[in-house]
Amino acid sequence: MSKSLRENLLSLLALQAIDSLIEKAKATLAATDNGAAALGLYNTKKKEAEALRALATKAQSEQKDAELKLETIETKRKHEEKRLYGGSVTGSRDLENLQKELDMLGRQKDSAEEVVLLAMDAAAEAVALAEEAEREQLQQASRFKKVRAHFEARQKELMAELASLQAPREAAAKEVTDASLLARYDALRGKKQGVGCAPVGEDDSCGACHTRVNSQSGEAARRGEVLVFCEHCARILTPLR
């Protein structure tokens, strides 16, 4: 037995209710943070930490080089002092030259000590910056994991909800026996944010855009004897019940 237009319109309204649930679930899924931004920030923090760690390693290497140079100067200075006071050098000119050498080594030692102190400060600062960046990297990794875990859990829920709506949707679509009406509805739904039809209220307002249509159109839509479209949003108007 074929359905009347009114019956098909009411079936269409029931289908719209299911489609609205589907659209809501899809919109919720699309709006759920999937962690992409958090991952991007983590990668940025990781690169920063790696760069600062490389600088810290370089600074530590420079500190070691400075310390080695100071150690070399100090070793040589002690050796020359031993020669000066050990009695192995007796000539006045040789002693004078040795003293000059020790004076020069003393100046080199003072300069090298300053370089070591500066290198130590630079290395300590570089290491502190690297460690802080690495802490921030770990914190961002933790934030990303939390966001991603929440997304995956929510995604699982919403996908299950969407799957559960497929059979009711197919059944509801079959209740609309007017193929051309169903095709119009689907076309409108694709253009109108997922809403292809809406009931008209007793005050002649469209249930989708909430704008009032003229009273004749409103009355005709409530009766469901002819196909009526909203004068403002162009959606199909259906009876309330």
Summary of the structure (lengths in Angstrom):
residues: 241
radius of gyration: 41.5
end to end distance: 20.7
largest distance: 132.9
contacts: 713
relative contact order: 0.16
helix: 76%
strand: 5%
